[in-house]
Amino acid sequence: MDLNIKTYWKKNGKKIFLGTIFLLFLLWLHYSVLSFSDVKNSSESPTKDSFFWSNLYQSLPAYKQGFWTTLLLAIDGLFLGFLLAILLTMWKHSSEGIKKQNTCLFYLQKILTVIFNFLMNFFKAIPIVIQALLFYSLLVNIPSFKGSLGPVIVGLIVIMLNTAFNLTEIMLNHIKFLDPGQIEAAHSLGMKQKQVFRYITLEQTFKRTIPSIWNQLIINLKETALFQIIGVVSLIYAAQRQVSITFDTITPYLLISLFYLMLVGMTDLINHKTKH
């Protein structure tokens, strides 16, 4: 028993350690974003007469909330959206086997498919800025949600749904190109449909979808900038505030460009490392 534990730890110890560090980072990130004071009341802003480098250094604290909020929305939206994408993929894949003889299930599946296709086209066609405005206007006017849903939660919902439908479409396309011989061989070995989907279809689809997952994270990082239109304190929100204080229209936008280059560069680096 001890030998098995040692062997398992030797094989997976690094992954467990990195996973634990990542989970602790996520917990800290959530706590940090939730505990931020309103950036509008911050006094950590440079004056318009400051020297360039001094101006740049003094303005860094003003971007802290926007930076962590951007990271939080991108990562949470990816994680929740991916889980939803798996559920949608499982439903869409399994619903194709429903026969017309089962009238109730057949027509229910038809109705759900129409709704699914509509939502897929909706999130593909409508710009995310309009989605954010629409969701925010709808949700804050529902009595049961009024006062409990802030701009960050609405932004997270929009990012999550866009991620879910984007990844669902990608995963369904990957399933179409799987080798049918493997599935037939699995059935001939006595595996049930659920086992075939879990161990063959889903596993191979996930491996092929990994590059798209990292690309989706990059998309999420960039799209969070647009949520300042509903009041999310994003990086662009902080930059616009600095422009209004210092009347410097170059430094703030140059600085947030560097932030995005750093975030996307780190994402590409992690993606490259995971491939090897």
N, C-alpha and C positions, 0 to 999 in steps of 0.2 A: 504493500500500500504506500509506504514511504517512498519507495523507488518510483512508483507511478507519479506521485506528487512532484518529486524532484524532476522527473523527465518532462512533465507537463509545464512546470515552472521554467525550466531551461528553454523549452520551445516557445512558450507564450509569455514569459515574464516581461519582456520588453514592451509588448503590446499592452499588457495589463497596466504596467507602470505609466506608459504614455496616455492610455485611456483614463487612468485615475487623475493624472495631472490636468488633462483636458476637462474632465468633469468638475474638478475644483476651480479651474479657470472660469467655466461657465457659471458656477454658483457665485463666484466673486463678481463676475460681469453683471449678473442680474441684480445683485445687491447694490453694486455701484450705481447702475443706471436708476434704480428705484430710489436711492438715497440722495441723488443729486438735487441741489437747490436750483431754483429757477435761474437759468442763465440770464434772463432779462434783468435780474436784480444784482448781477455780478458787478463788482467794482474793479475787477482785474482786467482793465482795458487800457491800452496805451493812449497817450495824448497824440494829437495830430502833429505836434512839433518834434516828436521823438526821432532820434537817428534810426536809420533803416534797420540795422542789426539789433539795436536795443528794442525798437518797435516790434520786430519779429519775435524776439525772445519774450517780451512782456505779453504779447498777445496769445502765446501758446496755451495758457490755462483756459482761455475763452473757448478753445476748440475741444476741450476735454470731454464735455458732455456729448457734443455732436459726434466725436470719434467713437466713444463707447456705445452710444445709441445706434450708430450705423452698424457696428459689429454685431450688436445684440440682435437687431432686426434681420440682418443677413443670415446669421447662423441659426437662430430660432426658426426663421421662415423656411430655411432649407431643411432642417430636421423634421419639423411638423409637416411640411409639404411633401417630403419624401415618404413619410409614414402614410399620409393620405394617398399618395400616388400608388403605393403598394396595394392598398385596399381597393382602389379604383381599378387597378390592373387585374387583381384577382377576380373582382366582380365581372369586369368586361370579358375576361378570358373564359370564365365559367359560364357566363350567360349565353355564350355561343352554342353551348351544347343542349340548351333547352328546346325540346321538340314541340311542334305545334299541337300535338295531341293533348298536352297539358295546357288547356286553354287559358286558365287564370294566370299561371306563371308566364306563359308565352306573351300575352298582351301586357302584363305588368312590365316584363322585360322590354317590350317595344316602347312603352311610355318612358321608362327610365333611360333608355337609349336615346330617345329624342331629347330629353332634358340634358343628358350628358353631352351630346353633340352640340346643343345650343350653348352650354356653358364653355365648352372647349373653344367654340368660335368666338364667344364673347370675350374671353380672356386673351385670345390671340389677336382680336381685331381692335379692341378698345384700348387706347393709351392708358398707361398705369396712372397717370395724373388724374384722368377723368374717373377711373375706377376708385381712386382714393377719395375724390370729392363726392362721388355718388354714395359710396359705402359710409363715409362720415356723415353725410346729410341724412341718410336713411337710419343709421343706427342710433345717432344721438337724439333723434326725434321719436324713437320707440320708448314709451313710458318705462318699461321694465329695464331698459339699458341706459336710460338717461342719467347722467352723472356717474355711471360706473365704467363707461368706456371712454378712455382718453385717446388722443391722437396716436400714441405709440401702439396701443392695442389694435386700433383700426388699421394702422400701417402694417402691423404684423399679420392681420387677417388677409389683407390684400396680397402681401408678399407670399404668404403660405399658399393661397389658392392659385396664384400664378405659377408658383413652383410645382404644385401638385399636378396641374393640368399639363404643364410643359413636360415634366418627367413621365407622366402617364402616356402621353403620345409617343415619346421616345421609346419607352419600354414595350409598348404594344407593337411598334415597328420592329424592334429587335426580336420579339417572339415570332413574328411572321417568317423570319429568316433562320430560325433554329432548324437543325437537321431533324426531319420527321422520323428518321431511322432510329434515333436514340429514344424517342418517345414510344415508338412501336416495340422496341426491345425491352423497355421498362415494363410495358403492359404484358408482354409475353413472359416476363419473370414473375408476374403476379402482383406487381405494384398497383395500388389504387390510384384513382385520379388525383386525389389530394397529395399523395406521396410523389407522384410524377411531377406535379406542379411545383412542389416545394423543393425537391432535390435535383430536378433537372431544369425545368422551365425557368423558375424564379432565380435559381443560383446562377445559371449561365446568363440570363438577362441582366442580373445585377452586375456581373463582371463587365459586361459590355457597356453598361450605363455609367460606370464610374467616371470616365472622362466628362460625360455630360453633367454629372453631379457637380464636379468642380467648376465647370463652365457656368452652371446655374448659380453657384455661390458668387462668382464674379459679377454676374448680371444683378443679383440681389444687392451686392455692395454698391453698385452704381445707381440702381433704381431708388434706393433709400434717400438719395439726395433730393428727389422730387417730392418727398412727403413733407417738406417744409411748407407746402401750400396748405396743409391742414393743421399746421402748428407743431409738427414734430421738430425738435431741436436737432437738426441734422448738421452736417459739416457746412453745407451751403447756407443754412440759416445763420450759423456763427460767422461765416465770412461776410454775409450781407450786413450783419450788425457791426462788424469791424469797419466796413466801408463807410457806414453812416456815422461812425464815431471819428475815424481818422481821415476820412475823405481820400484815402489811398485805395485806388481801384485795382491795383496790381498785386500787392503783397498778399492780401487775404486769399485771392483766387489762386495765386501761385502756391501758397502754402497748402491749401486743401487738395490741389493737384498732386503735390508731393505725398500727401496722406493716402490718396487713392492709389498712386503708383506703388507705395509701400505695401498696402493691403493686397492689391492684385499680385504684386511680385511675390509676397509671402504665400499666397494661394497657389500660384504656379510652382513655387519651390516645393511645397508640400505634395502637390500633385505629382511632380517629377520624382520625389523620393518614394512615394507609395508605389509607383510603377516598378521600382527596383527592390 
